[in-house]
Amino acid sequence: MRIALIGAGWAGLAAALELVAAGHQVRIFEAARSVGGRARGLPLARPDGTALLLDNGQHILIGAYTETLRCMQLAGVDVPAALLRLPLALCQPGGSGLQLPSAPAPWNALWGIVRARGWRWSDKWALLRTARAWQRAGFACAEHASVADLCAELPARLREDFIDPLCVAALNTPAAQASGQVFLRVLQDSLFGARGGSDLLLPRQDLGALFPDAAARWLQARGAHLETGRRVQALAAAPQGQGWLVDGAAFDAVLLATASTEAARLVSQCAQTAPGALIVPLCDWAGATQALRFESIATVYVQAVPGAGGRTLARPMLALPSHAQAPAQFVFDRGVLGGPPGLLAFVVSTSQGERARLEHQVLAQARSQLALLQAEVVQTVVEKRATFACTPGLRRPGAAIAPGLWACGDYIAGPYPATLEGAVRSGVQAARALAG
Ligand SMILES: Cc1cc2nc3c(=O)[nH]c(=O)nc-3n(C[C@H](O)[C@H](O)[C@H](O)COP(=O)(O)OP(=O)(O)OC[C@H]3O[C@@H](n4cnc5c(N)ncnc54)[C@H](O)[C@@H]3O)c2cc1C
């Protein structure tokens, strides 16, 4: 089949690997000059002229990202070199918090909770009881339950120090507004899934090198046509039901792998000239997609003075006590993750407010919580539409739009929140369904 694939983020690239491996002719259109979409490398020049390779946002992967790891490997990435694998640790600067031992689930979670530092025995017991109740219920809950509803019985301190940061890290949605169902599914597959599922996988290379650039090379070497800097303007049904037109060029099938807003624009515009039978499915799909709401994520890159051995933090990743005036929930030591010594990435999930204020607050956090007195902001990247807001009972659009017209991406109906794994799985599944 001649297939047009619109968008070369992680979903589009994973779909393209699948389609090209199955022998289809794939033409990929990407609006940006580089591939990777919302998870891409970001080259930067420092004021002194030295080059710095950052990301559009600090990302973490976990061991349960099995499809992502498979696609990285297929594209030729040396996965153990590209990712630092560590047992899950959500520790704060003073060392309090949860740290899992390397053991099969659920023993790692059980042992981690029992050994958690800084938690009272009553906190640990409450969490064990609640986790056991979730497990007994098969990690299912009422469709309209929020994460806050699920955790209402837990002590306030545990909710603030553990559940809230875990929820924003996984769903990028505050616990009071986040889907309990999706949260439980993430817990099931990570903390209570296969051995190593909860491991943190921290990128040691920029996000472009981690998968998108390698996937683009793999695809081009096998004859796929990749056009970057090419934003598709219009999608239309070809006359007599003979496939689809992408900016006037004919294809047997089209896979929309753009973010949701752009996919909705292309589909609703297409509905205006589509034959009668297609109008309702196209409008329904575009309507469901347009209804999604978004949360932002800011990454504040800070240069600090590195300690001995180039290490600035006690761990490569630390959870930070966060509230309205101290907005960063996590900080990463990029100096031990392949970056220049002393470079830190502060992550502010569900970020709000203006950039200058955010930077000021993050620097204050670096001083008060990490004792980093000499620190300055290198770059702040605010992704306003980082992820869809993963709210209870959310109706996400499906992958099949109309015959020969499919969509993939992190927002397509599926068990996961907006993540790399959600995007990659959606890409692989749509490619298989489209060509199957
Ligand atoms: C700051 C930040 C931090 C995050 N942290 C994490 C994390 O720690 N762990 C995790 O798993 N996930 C994280 N995520 C989420 C993850 O990055 C996304 O879920 C994933 O990248 C989405 O991939 P996608 O392919 O579905 O969409 P996108 O990456 O949005 O790809 C869509 C592509 O389509 C292109 N495009 C759009 N319109 C057109 C057009 N008309 N023609 C041609 N091309 C077009 C775009 O340029 C883009 O390249 C984070 C996201 C952000 C922004």
The ligand as an ORCA input file, in Angstrom:
! r2SCAN-3c Opt
* xyz 0 1
  C       7.808     18.564     28.641
  C       7.277     17.173     28.489
  C       7.661     16.192     29.395
  C       7.175     14.896     29.260
  N       7.625     13.930     30.117
  C       7.330     12.650     29.851
  C       7.959     11.612     30.592
  O       8.753     11.853     31.486
  N       7.663     10.315     30.277
  C       6.792     10.006     29.266
  O       6.587      8.816     28.997
  N       6.165     10.975     28.560
  C       6.414     12.277     28.809
  N       5.841     13.261     28.068
  C       4.811     12.910     27.067
  C       5.422     12.443     25.743
  O       6.459     13.285     25.323
  C       4.325     12.435     24.699
  O       3.267     11.617     25.168
  C       4.786     11.880     23.355
  O       5.978     12.480     22.928
  C       3.684     12.125     22.313
  O       4.098     11.619     21.070
  P       3.149     11.661     19.797
  O       3.905     11.049     18.691
  O       1.811     11.087     20.161
  O       2.861     13.214     19.482
  P       3.844     14.393     19.109
  O       5.143     14.216     19.787
  O       3.109     15.658     19.354
  O       4.111     14.232     17.534
  C       3.316     14.825     16.544
  C       4.201     15.267     15.390
  O       3.361     15.718     14.330
  C       3.948     16.862     13.735
  N       2.884     17.613     13.058
  C       1.883     18.318     13.628
  N       1.089     18.840     12.662
  C       1.588     18.434     11.472
  C       1.179     18.627     10.115
  N       0.104     19.336      9.795
  N       1.933     18.088      9.138
  C       3.043     17.356      9.442
  N       3.467     17.139     10.709
  C       2.738     17.664     11.714
  C       4.572     17.590     14.933
  O       5.570     18.502     14.513
  C       5.123     16.421     15.745
  O       6.443     16.093     15.380
  C       6.273     14.576     28.207
  C       5.879     15.571     27.310
  C       6.379     16.848     27.440
  C       5.970     17.894     26.430
*
